[in-house]
Every structure is written in C-alpha cells, then in structure tokens.
C-alpha cells in the first residue's frame, strides 16, 4: 500500500496558499500546479480533534461536513473561540473590517490585529477595508451596531461566494466602490463605541492573490470525498479554502476542508491528473434552483 498522508487543511502564508499535512509538510498551490490524490479505499473519515489534541475515540465524521470534527471536539474547539463569542477578556487589540465578495455581498467582522489579513484570505474576501481598531468588546459592539444599521451580515455562505468569482469586475475601483460607500456610512452610525479608533478607508485587494483574473466559471463543486475516490486537476485559482480545478469533467471547485480527516495517497498513473471519481453536484447560479448530479 502506498504511503498515506493526512491533510491538516489549507493555510495562507506570505508565499500564498499552502496545503498542510500531519508531520509538518507543506505543499504550495500556485496557479498551474497539478493536484492529484486518492482516498484510501478501506479508510474512513475520522475526527481531527480539537485545540491540538487528537480525538480520544477517533470518532467518524460525515463526508459532507466541512467542520471535520465530532460533536464533542467541535464543542471543545468553540469553547475557546472568539468567533463563538465565548471569550470576553482577550487583551489583544482587534480590527473591525468590511469585506466584499461580489456585488451586494458585503459582510462585517472582527479579527485580532496581530493576524493581519490572514482571516480575510481564509474567508475568500476579494477585497476588504479596516473600519476600526480597539479592545475586543468594543470591536464586538461595533460589529453588532454596523450589522444592524447597514443591514450587512456577519457571515456569507461559501456557496454564494463561489458562483460569482468568475464574473467579478476586473477594475479595482469597481470592486472597491461598494466598500468605500459602506465604510463612510459606518463611521457615522449611532452607537459607535468611544474605545474603538476609526481607521480611514484603504482597500486591500486579493483579486490577483487568488488568481481570479480570467477565471472560467465553475460547472460543479465536490460535495464529499469517498473511500477509493480520486481527485485530479490543474489549479486555476485558490480563494479561501476553495481550489478551482480544471479537471476531466470541466472546472470544479474543491473545498479543501473536505480533505481533512481522510487518509490520502498519490494515485497511480499519469492519467490520474484528469480523473475525478468523487461525488460532484452542479454549481448553482446565484438565485438558481438546480441541484443535479453530473
């Protein structure tokens, strides 16, 4: 049996997107790279654990889950999560941001200042701007006030982000216009906490970083990996956790969060680079209703 690797997920570093593997290995994902792997045929997907600790029972995890944790480990992980609003005494300064994913798709959020733009890269934000900086609770309050006043969400589903990536405007001014307008409105919102320092608008654009220029529309998205399945394709773009791959079945999006918890191997044969034998569903157009299989 070929050596098996366990993926720890996609990480964004200074050099771009990297797939991580147990043991510390990292695989860069530049445009044009061929990605090809097989899922161990007799394997099953198991929980990745929480907070750096292995799952004590190696619980099974559904193939369609992007969380890759069993219920107990997921609860443990969220118990120490700023995103879950369970930590109130974090002394680090936080940024409040507005992020843009496409026309009419803007969200508000917070991230630790020390993380820089990592959180925005992880979410697949096409462009963003800092709104303010201050203590955690002031940042939380500002996030809530802005969300309510401007009617912008604090979360946008990945399914919605994917369908617009191939049709985004090429001019940065067009991509930034909606953010600039909302940023100006947000600074005038009633209830802005005094402890949060406003930040002048300056757009940070990830269009080129993600490789979205000239990106063809995706025809489908991998719904899950399965034992014995093979995925092969050429990287066209990487945005957030998503790989846009040119495969033997057209352009398909692979959410790399589906890879964690599986044992993966190098597939046999040169032709594996174009093979796709895992379940794929048709990518819905924005507002569409179809959800058929290829």
N, C-alpha and C positions, 0 to 999 in steps of 0.2 A: 504493500500500500504506500502511495506517495505521502510525503510529509504533509501534515495538516497544520494550518495556521488558524488562529482565532483573531478576528478583527476587533479592534477596540474603538473603531469609529473614525470619522473624518475630522481633522483638526486644521485650523487655519493658522499658519505661521507667517513670518516675514517673507518667506520664499514662496508663499502660495499654499494651495490645499495639499494636505498630506493624509494618506490613509495610515492609521496606526495599527500595530499588531502586538499581541502579547509577547513580552520579551524585549520590547522597546524598538523594534524595527519600524521604519517609516518609509512609505512609498509615495514619492511626489506624483502629482496628477496634472502635468502640463497638457495643453491642447495638443491633440495628435497622438497621445500615448494610447497604446492598445491595452485595454483591461480585459483579462480573461481568467475566470476561475470556475471551479466546480464545487458543488456542495457534496460532502462525504455521503455516500449512498446509504450507509447504515446509521447515519448520525441523526441527532435531533437537536433542536434549538434549546439551549439552556440559559437560565438567568445569569446576567453578568455581575450580579452582586451590587453592593452599594458602599459608597464612601471609601473605596479602595479595598473593601473586604469581599471575598468570594461568597456566593450564596451557600449557606450551610447545607442545603439539601439538593443543590443543583436542580432546582425546580424547572420544569418545562415552561416555555414561553410560546404563545401563538405566533405563527409565521407572519401574520399581517401586522403585528404590534411594532410600532416604532420606538417603544419605550425600552424593550429588551430586558425588562426586569419583572420578576414575580410580584405579586401584590405586597408581600411583606417587605421585600427590598425596596420597592417603589415608595412605600410609606416611610421607611428609614431615610431614603435619599431626600424626600421632600421635607422631612422634619428639620433639615439643615439647609433649606433653600430660601434665598432672598426672594426668588420669584414666587414662592408659595406664601410669602408674607408671614413667615414663622420666625424671623429674626428681626428684632427691633433695636438691638444695642450694638450693631456693627459700627465701629468707629470710623471706618473708611469713608472718604468723600465719594459722592455719586453724581453721575451725569443723568440728566433727563434729556431724551432725544426724540426727534420726529424722524421716522423712516418711511421711504417711498418705495413701493414695489411695482407700481404701474398707475395709470390714470384712475383716480378715485380710490386708490389703495394706499392709504397713509395710516400708520399706527404711532402711538406714543409709548415710550417705555423708559426704563432706567437700567443703568449698568455701572459697576464700580469704575471710577476714574482710572485706576491702575490697569484695567483691562483694555483701555484704548478702544479701538473699533472692532475688537475680536467678536463681541456679541452681535454686532451688525453683520459681519461676514458670515457668522454661523446661521443667522436668520435668512440670509439671502437678500438683504436690503440693497436695492440697486443704487440708491443714494440716500444720504441722511444728513442731518444737521443737529448739533448740540443746541439745546434750549436753555439749560441752566445747570448749575453745579452747587452742591451743598451736602448737608448731612442726610443720611438715609431717610429718616422720617419726613423731612422737608421735601425730598425728592419724591417720595411716595405720595405725599399730599398734592404736589404739583401735577404728578401723573394723573391722579384722580380728577382734579379740577379741570385740567386741559381736556381730558377724555370727555367729561360731561359737557363742557362749554362748547367744544368744537365738534362734538359728535364723531370723534375718531376712536377706533377700538384700541385695545392694548394687545390684540392678537389677530393675525390674519392667517387662515389655513394655508398650508403648503399647496394644496390642490388648486387654490386660486392664484397663487404666485406663479405656478408652473405654466399655466395656459397663456400668460401674457408676455413671457420673456422673449419670444421670437418676434414680437410686434411692438417693441418699445421704441420711442423716438431716438434717433441717433445723435441729435444735438443735445449737449449737456444742459443748455439753457431751457430747453423744453422739459427735460426730466426734473430740473430743479425748481421750475416755476411754481408748482403747487406747494412744494415745501416752503418756499420763500414767503408765499402769501399766508400760509397757516402759521409760520413762525411769527410773523408780525402780529397776527390776531392773538396768538397765545400769550405774547408778552403783555397784552392789555386785558387779560382775563382777570375778573374779580376773584380775590381769594388767594392770589399768588403769595406763598409764604415768604416772610422777610429773610429767613435764613437761607433761601436759595438765591444764588447770584445769577442773574440773567447772562446769557452768552450771546454776543452778536451773531447774526446768521452767516454761516460759511458752509457751503455744500461740500460734502465728501462723496465722491462718485466711485462706484465699484463696477461700472459697466464694462470697462476694459479688463479689470482684475478677474471678473467672472468669465470673460471671453464671449460676451453676448453679441458682439458685432458680427453680423452676417449669420446669426444662428438660425437654422431652419426650424420650422415648427415641429414639435414632437407629436408623434402619432399615438404613443401609448406610454404607460407607466407600469413598472414592475409592481405587482400587488403583493407578492411574497416570494421568498426563496423556499425551495423544497428539497428534501433529500434526493441526491442524484441529479439535481438540476445543474445547468451550465449557463453562465453569462459571459458573453464576449462582445466587444465593440470598441470603437475608437472614440476617445474623449473629444467632444465638440465644445463643451462648456462645463463649468462647475460653479454652482451657486448655492450657498448654504450647504446642506447635506446632499444635494442632488447632483448626480452625474448625468449629463445629456450625452448619450452614446449613439453613434452611428452603428447599427447592427445589421445582420442579415434580414431583419424584419422591419427595417426602417429606423427612424430616430426614436429612441426610447429613453425615458427618464428612470434612473435607478436611485432611490433614496437609500443612501449608504447606511442609514440607521437600521435597515432591514438585514444588514450583513452581520451585525453583532450577535454573538451567542451561537453562531454556527461554526463548525469546523470546515475550512475551505482548503482546496488543493489546486495545484496547477493542472488544467485539463490536458489531456493527451492530444497531440496532433496540431499541426499548424492551422488547420481549418477551424479550430475552436474559437479563434478571434471573432468569427462571424456567427457563432452559434448562440441561440437564446432558447432554452428549453424550460423556462420557469413561467408561471402564470403572468400574463400581461393583460391589462384592461385598457380599453380605448380612453385616451385622454379627453375629458370633456372640454368643450369650448366654454368660454365664460358665459354662464347662463344657460348652457345646454342641458339636455336631459338624457343623452345616450350613455350607456354604461355596459356595452357589449364586450365580449372577448374576441380576440383576433381569430 
